[in-house]
């Protein structure tokens, strides 16, 4: 059984742990990406709602806007900004160029000046430390030509150059996303439809102001991937390819250099009621890298887990099996009626409860078996008593019955009619003896049966002895005996009636076997918690080898102790049982002048 349960628990634990490990591995390699993307989208959407309130309540300048964007990126690892109706960055007044148009170029569609957001055309890193642009002609006072389209009555600049002749050569500056979108739209329709919908323009002017970001504001324009997506969104918006622009929120998938991104566009209204776009972009690259690392790292995880599971499952199985094996061993001992071993209870779980229940069962079975054994012993004792009673009565009644039968035969023959009264007296004496014998036998059987319950109380032993002596005074005077007493007034514990019966038996026995004109001495003495009662009579000694036998029923060791003296031979046997039921010491010894009977009683505590 030891190997069976340990092996089963070990294999079960091992299989369970491996199954859990396989499930975790499958979930992480197959479903973890989807879960990550779903959770990422959910978290970003929740963050956008909170950011919307922050923007509407706090943002009123470029510095505040840059601070909000930076805080959002630090918390959610997501780039975010706010775009105006035309898709330009709001609060971009730290990186722009202002151009005053020539008088001849002014019209109803143009103001005197045009503000151009420089992040759409050049990189902020292209400026040197002394704030000089690497393209020398982007400076205040320089001439510049602008080319673009008129859409929704608003000019959209596509290219810039020092002159109109430079707008097509390599020295031009171009919004690549809008320029590329132009070719794509033209390919989808003919040139006439395009020009009717999007009116091209070409204007010239002078650069009057160039503003370049400083300090922390520079970092806002260094994320070129994010800026390219903003410009692409602006191109889609201007050319009408951004469908459902009035929808509350849109999510777009984007891939760049094998890296996946999610783009969030949320259309809201600013404090002035103008349409505004929350534009956010988050990278999914961390989950791809993590999934790849997990697959490689799981080789080591599986090896380590196998070792850990091997040790843990073995220990676990042993810990579970050990108390079960101990319970099984104890149960086998209980089956063999051995209740000596108890199961130690070391835990408070189900095994501990089972151990406690088995211990209680063992105690109860042991108790019931002991009680049953006692009942069996009592039954055996009763059976023995019945047999002894029948044997003793049948033996002791033979003699008186023989005497009565002889007397009846003599009286029937009429041979000795003059002695008629003598024979009737003899038969009457034998009947009296049989009556005493049967009464003593019944009383002795009652004590030996083990069913008699003795009531215990307190009484003064001197009063009981004096009462017995008074009762037996005629017998003492008949033999002209001298009774000497030395009694102390002591209260003892016991059954007064039965102790009186013992004293009567001892004193009657002393009177019966004391020669005429001799003396009997009755004394009491105290020894700490007990009182010793002694009855000594003068006369013949009892042989030492017979001192213990005189307590047996019907025992008569010498001719002087014959039934003709009047005893039934059961008095000392009855006294022995009474004293044993009291649990006290008793005995008989030979003295220099005769025989001494004694017994002890406990003082009242």
SULKA-V888054 format. One record per residue. N is the residue number from 1. RES is the residue in one letter. SS is DSSP state (H for helix, E for strand, - for the rest). PHI is phi in radians with two decimals (* if undefined). BURIAL is + if it has 16 or more other ideal C-beta (glycine too) atoms within 10 Angstrom, else -. Layout:
BEGIN
N,RES,SS,PHI,BURIAL ; N,RES,SS,PHI,BURIAL
END
This chain:
BEGIN
1,X,-,*,- ; 2,X,H,-1.01,- ; 3,X,H,-1.16,- ; 4,X,H,-1.11,- ; 5,X,H,-1.27,+ ; 6,X,H,-1.12,+ ; 7,X,H,-1.13,- ; 8,X,H,-1.11,- ; 9,X,H,-1.12,+ ; 10,X,H,-1.10,+ ; 11,X,H,-1.13,- ; 12,X,H,-1.11,- ; 13,X,H,-1.12,+ ; 14,X,H,-1.07,+ ; 15,X,H,-1.13,- ; 16,X,H,-1.12,- ; 17,X,H,-1.13,+ ; 18,X,H,-1.16,- ; 19,X,H,-1.11,- ; 20,X,H,-1.10,- ; 21,X,H,-1.12,+ ; 22,X,H,-1.13,- ; 23,X,H,-1.11,- ; 24,X,H,-1.09,- ; 25,X,H,-1.10,+ ; 26,X,H,-1.11,- ; 27,X,H,-1.11,- ; 28,X,H,-1.26,+ ; 29,X,H,-1.51,- ; 30,X,H,-1.77,- ; 31,X,H,-1.83,- ; 32,X,H,-1.15,+ ; 33,X,H,-1.07,+ ; 34,X,H,-1.08,- ; 35,X,H,-1.13,- ; 36,X,H,-1.08,+ ; 37,X,H,-1.10,+ ; 38,X,H,-1.06,- ; 39,X,H,-1.19,- ; 40,X,H,-1.11,+ ; 41,X,H,-1.07,- ; 42,X,H,-1.09,- ; 43,X,H,-1.16,- ; 44,X,H,-1.16,+ ; 45,X,H,-1.07,- ; 46,X,H,-1.12,- ; 47,X,H,-1.16,+ ; 48,X,H,-1.09,+ ; 49,X,H,-1.12,- ; 50,X,H,-1.21,- ; 51,X,H,-1.14,+ ; 52,X,H,-1.01,- ; 53,X,H,-1.22,- ; 54,X,H,-1.08,- ; 55,X,H,-1.12,+ ; 56,X,H,-1.18,- ; 57,X,H,-1.64,- ; 58,X,H,-2.03,- ; 59,X,-,-1.21,+ ; 60,X,-,-2.52,- ; 61,X,-,-2.68,- ; 62,X,H,-1.09,+ ; 63,X,H,-1.11,- ; 64,X,H,-1.15,- ; 65,X,H,-1.12,+ ; 66,X,H,-1.09,+ ; 67,X,H,-1.17,- ; 68,X,H,-1.09,+ ; 69,X,H,-1.11,+ ; 70,X,H,-1.17,- ; 71,X,H,-1.10,- ; 72,X,H,-1.09,+ ; 73,X,H,-1.16,+ ; 74,X,H,-1.15,- ; 75,X,H,-1.39,- ; 76,X,H,-2.09,+ ; 77,X,-,0.92,- ; 78,X,E,-2.40,+ ; 79,X,E,-1.40,+ ; 80,X,E,-2.60,+ ; 81,X,E,-2.77,+ ; 82,X,E,-2.11,+ ; 83,X,E,-1.97,+ ; 84,X,-,-1.46,+ ; 85,X,-,-1.05,- ; 86,X,-,-1.60,- ; 87,X,-,1.59,+ ; 88,X,-,-1.48,+ ; 89,X,E,-1.11,+ ; 90,X,-,-1.44,+ ; 91,X,-,1.01,+ ; 92,X,-,-1.90,+ ; 93,X,-,-1.40,- ; 94,X,-,-1.88,+ ; 95,X,-,-2.62,+ ; 96,X,E,-2.64,+ ; 97,X,E,-2.38,+ ; 98,X,E,-1.87,+ ; 99,X,E,-2.15,+ ; 100,X,E,-1.63,+ ; 101,X,E,-1.31,+ ; 102,X,-,-1.11,- ; 103,X,H,-1.01,- ; 104,X,H,-1.19,- ; 105,X,H,-1.58,+ ; 106,X,-,-1.17,- ; 107,X,-,-2.69,- ; 108,X,-,-1.20,- ; 109,X,-,-1.49,- ; 110,X,-,-2.15,+ ; 111,X,-,-1.43,- ; 112,X,-,-1.21,- ; 113,X,E,-2.23,- ; 114,X,E,-2.18,+ ; 115,X,E,-1.79,- ; 116,X,E,-1.95,+ ; 117,X,E,-1.24,+ ; 118,X,H,-1.22,+ ; 119,X,H,-1.11,+ ; 120,X,H,-1.39,+ ; 121,X,-,-2.15,+ ; 122,X,-,-2.37,+ ; 123,X,-,-1.60,- ; 124,X,H,-1.13,+ ; 125,X,H,-1.26,- ; 126,X,H,-1.31,- ; 127,X,E,-1.57,+ ; 128,X,-,-1.41,- ; 129,X,-,-1.10,- ; 130,X,-,-1.63,- ; 131,X,-,1.08,- ; 132,X,-,-1.82,- ; 133,X,E,-1.26,+ ; 134,X,-,-1.15,- ; 135,X,-,-1.59,+ ; 136,X,-,-1.04,- ; 137,X,-,-1.41,+ ; 138,X,-,-1.52,+ ; 139,X,-,-2.55,- ; 140,X,-,-1.07,- ; 141,X,-,1.61,- ; 142,X,-,-1.42,- ; 143,X,E,-1.39,- ; 144,X,E,-2.66,+ ; 145,X,E,-1.99,+ ; 146,X,E,-2.16,+ ; 147,X,E,-2.22,+ ; 148,X,E,-3.00,+ ; 149,X,E,-2.30,+ ; 150,X,E,-1.84,- ; 151,X,E,-2.32,- ; 152,X,-,0.95,- ; 153,X,-,1.08,- ; 154,X,E,-2.24,- ; 155,X,E,-1.30,+ ; 156,X,E,-2.13,+ ; 157,X,E,-1.46,+ ; 158,X,E,-1.87,+ ; 159,X,E,-2.44,+ ; 160,X,E,-2.42,+ ; 161,X,E,-2.68,+ ; 162,X,-,-1.17,+ ; 163,X,-,-2.67,- ; 164,X,H,-1.11,- ; 165,X,H,-1.28,- ; 166,X,H,-1.54,+ ; 167,X,H,-1.23,+ ; 168,X,H,-2.05,- ; 169,X,-,-1.73,- ; 170,X,-,-1.28,- ; 171,X,-,-1.44,- ; 172,X,-,-1.31,+ ; 173,X,E,-1.94,+ ; 174,X,E,-2.44,+ ; 175,X,-,-1.44,+ ; 176,X,H,-1.08,- ; 177,X,H,-1.16,+ ; 178,X,H,-1.23,+ ; 179,X,H,-1.10,- ; 180,X,H,-1.17,- ; 181,X,H,-1.14,+ ; 182,X,H,-1.04,+ ; 183,X,H,-1.10,- ; 184,X,H,-1.16,- ; 185,X,H,-1.21,+ ; 186,X,H,-1.09,- ; 187,X,H,-1.13,- ; 188,X,H,-1.45,- ; 189,X,-,-2.50,- ; 190,X,-,-1.45,- ; 191,X,H,-1.13,- ; 192,X,H,-1.21,- ; 193,X,H,-1.09,- ; 194,X,H,-1.10,+ ; 195,X,H,-1.22,- ; 196,X,H,-1.23,- ; 197,X,H,-1.51,- ; 198,X,-,-2.11,+ ; 199,X,E,-1.47,- ; 200,X,E,-1.22,- ; 201,X,E,-2.51,+ ; 202,X,E,-2.55,- ; 203,X,E,-2.28,+ ; 204,X,E,-2.29,+ ; 205,X,E,-3.04,+ ; 206,X,E,-2.15,- ; 207,X,E,-1.27,+ ; 208,X,E,-1.84,- ; 209,X,E,-2.73,- ; 210,X,E,-2.26,+ ; 211,X,E,-1.99,- ; 212,X,-,-2.10,+ ; 213,X,-,-1.11,+ ; 214,X,-,-2.22,- ; 215,X,H,1.02,- ; 216,X,H,-1.16,- ; 217,X,H,-1.16,+ ; 218,X,H,-1.11,+ ; 219,X,H,-1.11,- ; 220,X,H,-1.16,+ ; 221,X,H,-1.93,+ ; 222,X,-,-1.61,- ; 223,X,-,-1.50,- ; 224,X,H,-1.21,- ; 225,X,H,-1.10,- ; 226,X,H,-1.15,+ ; 227,X,H,-1.14,+ ; 228,X,H,-1.08,- ; 229,X,H,-1.19,+ ; 230,X,H,-1.16,+ ; 231,X,H,-1.19,+ ; 232,X,H,-1.15,+ ; 233,X,H,-1.11,+ ; 234,X,H,-1.09,+ ; 235,X,H,-1.13,+ ; 236,X,H,-1.08,+ ; 237,X,H,-1.16,+ ; 238,X,H,-1.24,+ ; 239,X,-,-1.59,+ ; 240,X,-,1.36,- ; 241,X,-,-1.55,- ; 242,X,-,-1.58,+ ; 243,X,-,-1.29,- ; 244,X,-,0.92,- ; 245,X,-,-1.13,- ; 246,X,-,-1.55,- ; 247,X,-,-1.14,- ; 248,X,-,-1.14,- ; 249,X,E,-2.70,- ; 250,X,E,-2.39,- ; 251,X,E,-2.18,- ; 252,X,E,-2.14,- ; 253,X,E,-1.51,- ; 254,X,E,-2.51,- ; 255,X,E,-2.24,- ; 256,X,E,-2.48,- ; 257,X,-,0.95,- ; 258,X,-,1.12,- ; 259,X,E,-1.95,- ; 260,X,E,-1.69,+ ; 261,X,E,-2.37,+ ; 262,X,E,-2.07,+ ; 263,X,E,-1.96,+ ; 264,X,E,-1.97,+ ; 265,X,E,-2.18,+ ; 266,X,E,-2.17,+ ; 267,X,E,-1.52,+ ; 268,X,E,-2.33,+ ; 269,X,E,-2.16,- ; 270,X,-,-1.39,- ; 271,X,-,-1.16,- ; 272,X,-,-1.60,- ; 273,X,-,1.49,- ; 274,X,-,-1.50,- ; 275,X,E,-1.08,- ; 276,X,E,-2.49,+ ; 277,X,E,-2.09,+ ; 278,X,E,-1.51,+ ; 279,X,E,-2.09,+ ; 280,X,E,-2.28,+ ; 281,X,E,-2.55,+ ; 282,X,E,-2.21,+ ; 283,X,E,-1.65,+ ; 284,X,-,-1.77,+ ; 285,X,H,-1.09,- ; 286,X,H,-1.00,- ; 287,X,H,-1.22,+ ; 288,X,H,-1.13,- ; 289,X,H,-1.16,- ; 290,X,H,-1.12,- ; 291,X,H,-1.08,- ; 292,X,H,-1.13,- ; 293,X,H,-1.15,- ; 294,X,H,-1.09,- ; 295,X,H,-1.06,- ; 296,X,H,-1.28,- ; 297,X,H,-1.31,- ; 298,X,H,-1.16,+ ; 299,X,H,-1.04,- ; 300,X,H,-1.25,- ; 301,X,H,-1.11,- ; 302,X,H,-1.14,- ; 303,X,H,-1.09,- ; 304,X,H,-1.13,- ; 305,X,H,-1.15,+ ; 306,X,H,-1.04,- ; 307,X,H,-1.12,- ; 308,X,H,-1.11,- ; 309,X,H,-1.14,+ ; 310,X,H,-1.02,- ; 311,X,H,-1.22,- ; 312,X,H,-1.14,- ; 313,X,H,-1.17,+ ; 314,X,H,-1.12,- ; 315,X,H,-1.09,- ; 316,X,H,-1.08,+ ; 317,X,H,-1.14,+ ; 318,X,H,-1.16,- ; 319,X,H,-1.13,- ; 320,X,H,-1.32,+ ; 321,X,H,-1.29,+ ; 322,X,H,-0.99,- ; 323,X,H,-1.13,+ ; 324,X,H,-1.17,+ ; 325,X,H,-1.13,- ; 326,X,H,-1.15,+ ; 327,X,H,-1.10,+ ; 328,X,H,-1.12,- ; 329,X,H,-1.11,- ; 330,X,H,-1.14,+ ; 331,X,H,-1.10,- ; 332,X,H,-1.12,- ; 333,X,H,-1.13,- ; 334,X,H,-1.11,+ ; 335,X,H,-1.10,- ; 336,X,-,-1.58,- ; 337,X,-,1.12,- ; 338,X,-,-1.88,- ; 339,X,-,-1.91,+ ; 340,X,-,-1.34,- ; 341,X,-,-1.62,- ; 342,X,-,-1.98,- ; 343,X,-,-1.44,+ ; 344,X,-,-1.19,- ; 345,X,-,-1.76,- ; 346,X,-,-1.95,- ; 347,X,-,-2.27,- ; 348,X,-,-1.95,- ; 349,X,-,-1.67,- ; 350,X,H,-1.10,- ; 351,X,H,-1.15,+ ; 352,X,H,-1.09,- ; 353,X,H,-1.12,- ; 354,X,H,-1.09,- ; 355,X,H,-1.06,+ ; 356,X,H,-1.10,- ; 357,X,H,-1.14,- ; 358,X,H,-1.16,+ ; 359,X,H,-1.07,+ ; 360,X,H,-1.12,- ; 361,X,H,-1.07,- ; 362,X,H,-1.09,+ ; 363,X,H,-1.12,- ; 364,X,H,-1.18,- ; 365,X,H,-1.09,- ; 366,X,H,-1.07,- ; 367,X,H,-1.11,- ; 368,X,H,-1.19,- ; 369,X,H,-1.16,- ; 370,X,H,-1.08,- ; 371,X,H,-1.12,- ; 372,X,H,-1.13,- ; 373,X,H,-1.12,- ; 374,X,H,-1.11,- ; 375,X,H,-1.11,- ; 376,X,H,-1.12,- ; 377,X,H,-1.09,- ; 378,X,H,-1.11,- ; 379,X,H,-1.11,- ; 380,X,H,-1.10,- ; 381,X,H,-1.13,- ; 382,X,H,-1.10,- ; 383,X,H,-1.10,- ; 384,X,H,-1.12,- ; 385,X,H,-1.11,+ ; 386,X,H,-1.08,- ; 387,X,H,-1.11,- ; 388,X,H,-1.12,- ; 389,X,H,-1.10,+ ; 390,X,H,-1.10,- ; 391,X,H,-1.11,- ; 392,X,H,-1.14,+ ; 393,X,H,-1.11,+ ; 394,X,H,-1.08,- ; 395,X,H,-1.27,- ; 396,X,H,-1.30,+ ; 397,X,H,-1.46,+ ; 398,X,H,-1.06,- ; 399,X,H,-1.12,- ; 400,X,H,-1.10,+ ; 401,X,H,-1.16,- ; 402,X,H,-1.13,- ; 403,X,H,-1.12,+ ; 404,X,H,-1.11,+ ; 405,X,H,-1.10,- ; 406,X,H,-1.12,- ; 407,X,H,-1.11,+ ; 408,X,H,-1.14,- ; 409,X,H,-1.14,- ; 410,X,H,-1.13,- ; 411,X,H,-1.16,+ ; 412,X,H,-1.16,- ; 413,X,H,-1.27,- ; 414,X,-,1.23,- ; 415,X,-,-1.24,- ; 416,X,-,-2.10,- ; 417,X,H,-1.19,- ; 418,X,H,-1.22,- ; 419,X,H,-1.83,- ; 420,X,H,-0.99,- ; 421,X,H,-1.12,- ; 422,X,H,-1.08,- ; 423,X,H,-1.23,+ ; 424,X,H,-1.13,- ; 425,X,H,-1.15,- ; 426,X,H,-1.12,+ ; 427,X,H,-1.15,+ ; 428,X,H,-1.11,- ; 429,X,H,-1.13,- ; 430,X,H,-1.19,+ ; 431,X,H,-1.13,- ; 432,X,H,-1.06,- ; 433,X,H,-1.10,+ ; 434,X,H,-1.10,+ ; 435,X,H,-1.12,- ; 436,X,H,-1.12,- ; 437,X,H,-1.09,+ ; 438,X,H,-1.13,- ; 439,X,H,-1.09,- ; 440,X,H,-1.18,+ ; 441,X,H,-1.11,+ ; 442,X,H,-1.14,- ; 443,X,H,-1.20,+ ; 444,X,H,-1.11,+ ; 445,X,H,-1.10,+ ; 446,X,H,-1.10,- ; 447,X,H,-1.22,+ ; 448,X,H,-1.32,+ ; 449,X,-,-1.19,- ; 450,X,-,1.45,+ ; 451,X,-,-1.71,- ; 452,X,-,-1.36,- ; 453,X,-,-1.87,- ; 454,X,-,-1.66,- ; 455,X,-,-1.40,- ; 456,X,-,-2.02,- ; 457,X,E,-2.47,- ; 458,X,E,-2.19,- ; 459,X,E,-2.81,+ ; 460,X,E,-1.64,+ ; 461,X,H,-1.18,+ ; 462,X,H,-1.14,+ ; 463,X,H,-1.17,- ; 464,X,H,-1.11,+ ; 465,X,H,-1.13,+ ; 466,X,H,-1.11,- ; 467,X,H,-1.13,- ; 468,X,H,-1.14,+ ; 469,X,H,-1.08,+ ; 470,X,H,-1.11,- ; 471,X,H,-1.11,- ; 472,X,-,-1.68,+ ; 473,X,H,-1.04,- ; 474,X,H,-1.04,- ; 475,X,H,-1.18,- ; 476,X,H,-1.18,+ ; 477,X,H,-1.21,- ; 478,X,H,-1.07,- ; 479,X,-,-1.76,- ; 480,X,-,0.86,- ; 481,X,-,-1.59,+ ; 482,X,E,-1.84,- ; 483,X,E,-1.76,+ ; 484,X,E,-1.95,- ; 485,X,E,-2.22,- ; 486,X,E,-2.41,- ; 487,X,-,-2.02,+ ; 488,X,-,-2.00,- ; 489,X,-,-1.41,- ; 490,X,-,-2.30,+ ; 491,X,E,-1.56,- ; 492,X,E,-2.12,+ ; 493,X,E,-1.93,+ ; 494,X,E,2.77,+ ; 495,X,-,-1.64,+ ; 496,X,H,-1.03,+ ; 497,X,H,-1.13,- ; 498,X,H,-1.26,+ ; 499,X,H,-1.17,+ ; 500,X,H,-1.08,+ ; 501,X,H,-1.11,+ ; 502,X,H,-1.12,+ ; 503,X,H,-1.12,+ ; 504,X,H,-1.04,+ ; 505,X,H,-1.11,+ ; 506,X,H,-1.13,+ ; 507,X,H,-1.23,+ ; 508,X,H,-1.09,+ ; 509,X,H,-1.09,+ ; 510,X,H,-1.15,+ ; 511,X,H,-1.12,+ ; 512,X,H,-1.12,+ ; 513,X,H,-1.85,+ ; 514,X,-,-1.67,+ ; 515,X,-,-1.05,- ; 516,X,-,-1.02,- ; 517,X,-,1.15,- ; 518,X,-,-1.62,+ ; 519,X,E,-2.12,- ; 520,X,E,-2.18,+ ; 521,X,E,-2.05,+ ; 522,X,E,-2.03,+ ; 523,X,E,-2.37,+ ; 524,X,E,-2.25,+ ; 525,X,E,-2.47,- ; 526,X,E,-1.77,- ; 527,X,E,-2.38,- ; 528,X,-,0.95,- ; 529,X,-,-1.66,- ; 530,X,E,-2.21,- ; 531,X,E,-2.14,+ ; 532,X,E,-1.81,- ; 533,X,E,-1.88,+ ; 534,X,E,-2.16,+ ; 535,X,E,-2.26,+ ; 536,X,E,-2.04,+ ; 537,X,E,-2.14,+ ; 538,X,E,-1.43,+ ; 539,X,-,2.58,+ ; 540,X,-,-1.23,- ; 541,X,-,-1.36,- ; 542,X,-,-1.74,+ ; 543,X,-,-0.94,- ; 544,X,H,-1.01,- ; 545,X,H,-1.24,- ; 546,X,H,-1.88,+ ; 547,X,-,-1.09,+ ; 548,X,-,-1.41,- ; 549,X,H,-1.40,- ; 550,X,H,-1.17,+ ; 551,X,H,-1.42,+ ; 552,X,-,-1.37,- ; 553,X,-,-1.16,+ ; 554,X,-,1.05,+ ; 555,X,-,-1.47,- ; 556,X,-,-2.38,- ; 557,X,-,-1.43,- ; 558,X,-,-2.33,- ; 559,X,H,-1.04,- ; 560,X,H,-1.11,- ; 561,X,H,-1.76,+ ; 562,X,-,-1.65,- ; 563,X,H,-1.11,- ; 564,X,H,-1.19,- ; 565,X,H,-1.32,- ; 566,X,-,1.97,- ; 567,X,-,-1.48,+ ; 568,X,-,-1.65,+ ; 569,X,-,1.43,+ ; 570,X,-,-2.08,+ ; 571,X,H,-1.07,+ ; 572,X,H,-1.21,+ ; 573,X,H,-1.13,+ ; 574,X,H,-1.15,+ ; 575,X,H,-1.07,+ ; 576,X,H,-1.02,+ ; 577,X,H,-1.12,+ ; 578,X,H,-1.10,+ ; 579,X,H,-1.20,+ ; 580,X,H,-1.15,- ; 581,X,H,-1.20,+ ; 582,X,H,-1.43,+ ; 583,X,-,1.23,- ; 584,X,-,-2.10,+ ; 585,X,-,-1.41,- ; 586,X,E,-2.70,+ ; 587,X,E,2.98,- ; 588,X,E,-2.50,+ ; 589,X,E,-2.44,- ; 590,X,E,-1.50,- ; 591,X,-,-1.86,- ; 592,X,-,-1.19,- ; 593,X,-,-1.93,- ; 594,X,E,-3.11,+ ; 595,X,E,-2.24,+ ; 596,X,E,-2.10,+ ; 597,X,E,-1.76,+ ; 598,X,E,-2.54,+ ; 599,X,E,-2.73,+ ; 600,X,E,-1.94,+ ; 601,X,E,-2.39,+ ; 602,X,E,-1.44,+ ; 603,X,E,-1.20,+ ; 604,X,-,-1.22,- ; 605,X,-,-1.38,-
END
